[in-house]
Amino acid sequence: MAPPGVASALARLRRGSRDRRSLAGALAFALLAAAPLLTAWLDQPFYLDLATRILILATAAASLNLILGYGGMISFGHSAYLGIGAYAVGIPAYYGEYSAWLQLPLALGASALFAFVTGLVSLRTRGVYFIMITLAFAQMVYFAFVSIEEYGGDDGLVIDLRSETGGLVDLESNPQLYYVSLAVLALVTYVVRRIVRSRFGLVVRGSRDNDARMQSLGYNTFRYRLACYVLAGTIAGFAGFLLGNFTSFISPEMMDWTRSGELIFMVVLGGAGSALGPLFGAAAFILLEEFLSGFSIYWPLAFGLILILVVLFYRGGLDGLLDRGARTTRSTGSSNPSSREPERCSTDPAS
């Protein structure tokens, strides 16, 4: 048990860390909300497209963070849900169906079904076996769409009109599509944060740390992890729906395994297991890609070096910068043997 003075200091540092994160989140979303006005004032529509792409990929990264950062499930097939969501826009549009009230449920339903079926198999394994099985399922979907010549095969499919919402919003307007993407990201960030703090989320996190112990407490961890996996796939399908509308072009390349690697890069760079990490990671990834690609065709090499440095020297990612002081003091406090406590995996949300 920590001495009263140390415990109160740690409590203040934790509150300060939460305050810094809340302030950083509020500033980030305030800046994002002003982006259309700023780009219009500067007469730079390209930067609005860049920001829209960041929001959509941040939503996809947030869904991956749910299973990777909190659940310990490293999926190399997460891009498959992006592709499924995008094709749920493109295939109906190919037949002249542009209603968002058809395309969006199709994107969510198909992504959830694919996640459920593949999760039943994948989640019976762990570690490298889980990685390889998710990769195999994603590549199966990739090659399936490559072989369908009706929808363009490897050449892809052009979407001539964006989804129609019956007058609710005009997705043909880039600023309105941007604000829809921002609203979706804010909602997903809030939902994920509530989930991981709930009893459900605590069981998933406990299964990540010690699955046998959680099962001995009476939890069917397979069902919890499967539900989490399906939810993450559904959210990624929503991001794919937005991505299909944003690009107005879809192709099997969207679901290639390298796209899953990029999503993992975003999660790790931003900070796995943090609420704002996916947003920070997606923004850093897109901006670095835009900046470095202007200097050399070998810019992925620089990306790899950055990822190695982050993993080796700063595993908290960009979000961890907000918690550096608190973590330094916690490590100092833990050096006192009397301040150490055995780690517990509690299932009480209040703990």
C-alpha positions in Angstrom: 0.0 0.0 0.0 1.4 3.4 -1.0 2.1 6.0 1.8 -0.6 8.7 2.0 1.7 11.4 0.6 2.8 9.2 -2.4 -0.8 8.1 -3.1 -2.1 11.7 -3.1 0.7 12.8 -5.4 0.0 10.0 -7.8 -3.7 10.8 -7.7 -2.9 14.5 -8.6 -0.7 13.3 -11.5 -3.4 11.0 -12.8 -5.9 13.9 -12.7 -3.4 16.1 -14.4 -2.9 13.5 -17.1 -6.6 13.2 -17.7 -6.9 17.0 -17.8 -4.1 17.2 -20.4 -5.7 14.5 -22.5 -9.1 16.2 -22.3 -7.6 19.6 -23.2 -5.7 18.0 -26.1 -8.8 16.3 -27.3 -10.9 19.4 -27.1 -8.3 21.4 -29.0 -7.9 18.8 -31.6 -11.6 18.6 -32.4 -12.0 22.4 -32.2 -9.2 22.7 -34.8 -10.8 20.0 -37.0 -14.2 21.7 -36.7 -12.6 24.9 -38.1 -10.7 23.2 -40.9 -13.3 23.8 -43.7 -13.4 27.5 -42.8 -9.6 27.8 -42.7 -9.2 26.0 -46.0 -11.9 28.1 -47.7 -10.2 31.3 -46.3 -6.8 30.1 -47.6 -8.4 28.9 -50.9 -6.7 25.5 -50.4 -9.4 22.8 -51.0 -6.6 20.2 -51.2 -6.0 20.5 -47.4 -9.7 19.8 -46.8 -9.4 16.6 -48.7 -6.3 15.7 -46.7 -8.2 16.4 -43.4 -11.2 14.3 -44.6 -8.9 11.4 -45.3 -7.4 11.8 -41.8 -10.8 11.6 -40.2 -11.9 8.5 -42.1 -8.7 6.6 -41.5 -8.7 7.7 -37.8 -12.1 6.1 -37.5 -10.8 2.9 -39.0 -7.7 3.0 -36.7 -10.0 3.6 -33.7 -11.9 0.4 -34.5 -8.6 -1.5 -34.8 -7.4 0.1 -31.5 -10.4 -1.5 -29.8 -9.2 -5.0 -30.5 -5.5 -4.3 -30.7 -4.8 -1.7 -28.0 -7.4 -2.9 -25.5 -8.0 -6.6 -26.6 -4.5 -7.6 -27.6 -5.8 -8.9 -31.0 -3.3 -8.0 -33.7 -5.3 -8.3 -36.9 -3.6 -8.0 -40.3 -6.9 -8.3 -42.0 -8.7 -5.2 -40.7 -8.5 -3.5 -44.1 -10.9 -6.1 -45.4 -13.7 -4.2 -43.6 -12.7 -1.0 -45.2 -13.0 -2.6 -48.6 -16.3 -4.3 -47.8 -17.8 -1.0 -46.6 -16.5 0.8 -49.8 -17.9 -1.9 -52.1 -21.2 -1.6 -50.3 -21.3 1.9 -51.8 -19.9 1.0 -55.2 -21.9 -2.1 -56.1 -25.4 -0.6 -55.5 -24.2 2.5 -57.3 -23.2 0.3 -60.3 -26.8 -0.7 -60.5 -28.1 2.9 -60.1 -28.9 2.6 -56.3 -27.5 5.6 -54.5 -29.6 5.7 -51.3 -27.4 5.9 -48.2 -30.3 4.1 -46.3 -29.5 1.1 -48.5 -25.8 1.4 -48.7 -25.0 2.1 -45.1 -26.9 -0.8 -43.6 -25.4 -3.0 -46.3 -21.9 -1.9 -45.3 -22.5 -2.4 -41.6 -24.3 -5.7 -42.0 -21.8 -7.2 -44.4 -18.8 -6.1 -42.3 -20.5 -7.5 -39.1 -21.3 -10.8 -40.8 -17.8 -11.2 -42.1 -16.3 -10.3 -38.7 -18.6 -12.8 -37.0 -17.8 -15.7 -39.4 -14.1 -15.1 -39.5 -13.9 -14.3 -35.7 -15.4 -17.7 -34.9 -12.3 -19.3 -36.4 -9.6 -16.6 -35.8 -10.3 -16.1 -32.1 -9.7 -19.7 -31.3 -6.0 -18.9 -31.8 -3.6 -16.4 -30.4 -0.4 -14.7 -31.2 1.2 -15.3 -34.6 -1.5 -17.8 -35.5 -4.2 -15.2 -35.1 -2.2 -12.8 -37.2 -1.8 -15.3 -40.0 -5.5 -16.4 -40.0 -6.8 -12.8 -40.2 -4.3 -12.1 -42.9 -5.5 -15.2 -44.8 -9.1 -14.2 -44.6 -8.4 -10.7 -45.8 -6.4 -12.0 -48.8 -9.3 -14.3 -49.7 -11.6 -11.3 -49.9 -9.0 -9.4 -51.8 -8.5 -12.0 -54.5 -12.3 -12.6 -54.6 -12.9 -9.0 -55.7 -9.9 -9.1 -58.0 -11.6 -12.0 -59.8 -15.0 -10.3 -60.3 -14.7 -8.7 -63.6 -18.2 -7.3 -63.4 -17.1 -4.8 -60.9 -13.8 -3.9 -62.5 -11.6 -6.6 -61.1 -8.2 -5.3 -60.3 -8.9 -2.0 -62.1 -11.5 -1.0 -59.6 -14.9 0.7 -60.0 -15.8 4.4 -60.4 -18.7 5.8 -58.3 -20.3 8.5 -60.3 -22.5 9.8 -57.5 -22.1 9.8 -53.8 -24.7 8.4 -51.4 -28.0 10.2 -51.2 -29.5 10.8 -47.8 -32.9 12.2 -48.8 -32.0 15.8 -48.1 -30.5 15.2 -44.7 -27.0 16.1 -45.8 -25.5 16.6 -49.2 -22.4 14.3 -49.4 -21.6 15.7 -52.8 -20.5 18.8 -50.9 -16.9 18.2 -49.6 -17.4 20.4 -46.5 -20.6 18.4 -45.6 -18.9 15.1 -46.1 -16.1 16.4 -43.9 -18.4 17.3 -41.1 -20.2 13.9 -41.3 -16.8 12.2 -41.1 -15.9 14.4 -38.1 -19.2 13.6 -36.4 -18.7 9.8 -37.0 -15.1 10.0 -35.5 -16.3 11.9 -32.5 -19.1 9.4 -31.9 -16.8 6.4 -32.4 -14.2 7.9 -30.0 -16.9 8.4 -27.3 -18.4 4.9 -27.8 -15.0 3.2 -27.7 -14.1 5.1 -24.5 -17.3 4.1 -22.8 -17.0 0.5 -23.9 -13.4 0.0 -22.5 -14.5 1.5 -19.2 -17.6 -0.7 -18.9 -17.7 -4.2 -17.4 -17.6 -5.6 -20.9 -14.4 -3.7 -21.7 -12.8 -4.7 -18.5 -13.4 -8.4 -19.3 -11.9 -8.0 -22.7 -8.8 -6.2 -21.2 -8.6 -8.8 -18.5 -8.6 -11.6 -21.2 -5.8 -9.8 -22.9 -3.7 -9.9 -19.8 -4.6 -13.2 -18.3 -7.3 -15.2 -20.1 -7.1 -18.3 -17.9 -7.7 -16.2 -14.8 -10.8 -14.5 -16.4 -12.2 -17.9 -17.3 -11.6 -19.2 -13.8 -13.7 -16.2 -12.6 -16.6 -17.6 -14.7 -16.4 -15.4 -17.8 -16.8 -16.9 -21.3 -14.0 -14.8 -22.7 -14.4 -16.1 -26.2 -17.9 -14.6 -26.5 -16.6 -11.2 -25.1 -13.7 -11.2 -27.5 -15.9 -12.2 -30.4 -18.4 -9.4 -29.7 -15.6 -6.9 -29.5 -14.1 -8.2 -32.8 -17.5 -7.9 -34.5 -18.0 -4.4 -33.2 -14.6 -3.4 -34.4 -15.3 -4.8 -37.9 -18.6 -3.0 -38.1 -17.0 0.4 -37.2 -14.4 -0.2 -39.8 -17.1 -1.0 -42.3 -18.6 2.4 -41.5 -15.3 4.0 -42.2 -15.2 2.1 -45.5 -18.6 3.5 -46.4 -17.2 7.0 -45.9 -14.0 6.2 -47.8 -16.0 5.0 -50.8 -17.9 8.2 -50.9 -14.8 10.3 -50.4 -12.7 8.7 -53.1 -15.6 8.1 -55.6 -13.5 5.1 -56.6 -13.1 1.6 -55.1 -10.7 -1.2 -55.9 -9.5 -4.4 -54.2 -6.3 -2.5 -53.2 -8.3 -1.0 -50.4 -8.3 -4.4 -48.6 -4.8 -5.5 -49.3 -2.7 -6.6 -46.3 -0.4 -3.6 -46.7 -3.4 -1.3 -45.8 -3.9 -3.3 -42.6 -0.2 -2.7 -41.9 -0.8 1.1 -42.3 -3.7 1.0 -39.8 -1.5 -0.9 -37.3 1.2 1.8 -37.9 -1.3 4.5 -37.1 -2.4 2.8 -33.9 1.1 2.2 -32.6 2.4 5.7 -33.7 -0.6 7.4 -32.0 -0.6 5.2 -28.9 -2.2 1.8 -28.6 -4.9 1.6 -26.0 -5.6 5.3 -25.8 -8.7 7.2 -26.9 -7.0 9.9 -28.9 -4.1 7.7 -30.2 -5.9 6.7 -33.5 -6.5 10.4 -34.4 -3.0 11.4 -33.6 -1.5 8.4 -35.4 -3.7 8.9 -38.5 -2.8 12.6 -38.7 0.9 11.9 -38.2 0.8 9.1 -40.8 -1.0 11.1 -43.5 1.0 14.3 -43.0 4.4 12.4 -42.9 3.4 10.5 -46.0 2.5 13.8 -47.8 5.7 15.5 -46.6 8.2 12.6 -47.2 6.8 11.5 -50.5 7.8 14.9 -51.9 11.4 14.2 -51.3 12.0 10.6 -52.3 10.2 7.5 -53.7 11.8 5.7 -50.7 9.7 7.4 -48.1 8.3 4.1 -46.7 11.9 3.4 -45.4 11.7 6.6 -43.3 8.3 5.4 -42.0 9.8 2.1 -41.0 12.6 3.8 -39.1 10.1 6.0 -37.3 8.1 3.0 -36.2 11.2 1.2 -34.9 12.2 4.2 -32.9 8.6 4.6 -31.4 8.5 0.9 -30.5 12.0 0.8 -29.0 12.1 4.1 -27.1 8.5 5.4 -26.7 5.8 2.8 -26.7 3.2 5.3 -25.5 3.2 6.9 -28.9 2.1 10.5 -29.5 -0.7 10.2 -26.9 1.9 9.1 -24.3 3.6 12.5 -24.6 0.6 13.8 -22.6 1.4 11.3 -19.8 5.2 11.5 -19.6 5.4 13.3 -16.3 2.8 11.1 -14.7 4.4 7.9 -15.8 7.9 9.1 -14.8 6.6 9.8 -11.3 4.7 6.6 -11.1 7.9 4.7 -12.0 9.8 6.7 -9.3 7.1 5.9 -6.7 7.1 2.2 -7.6 10.8 2.1 -6.9 9.8 2.3 -3.2 9.0 -1.3 -2.2 6.4 -0.1 0.3 4.5 1.6 -2.5 4.1 -1.5 -4.7 0.8 -3.3 -5.0 0.1 -6.5 -6.8 -1.6 -5.9 -10.1 -5.3 -6.9 -10.1 -7.6 -7.6 -13.0 -10.8 -6.2 -11.6 -14.2 -6.6 -13.3 -15.7 -3.7 -11.3 -16.0 -0.6 -13.5 -15.7 1.6 -10.4 -12.3 0.1 -9.5 
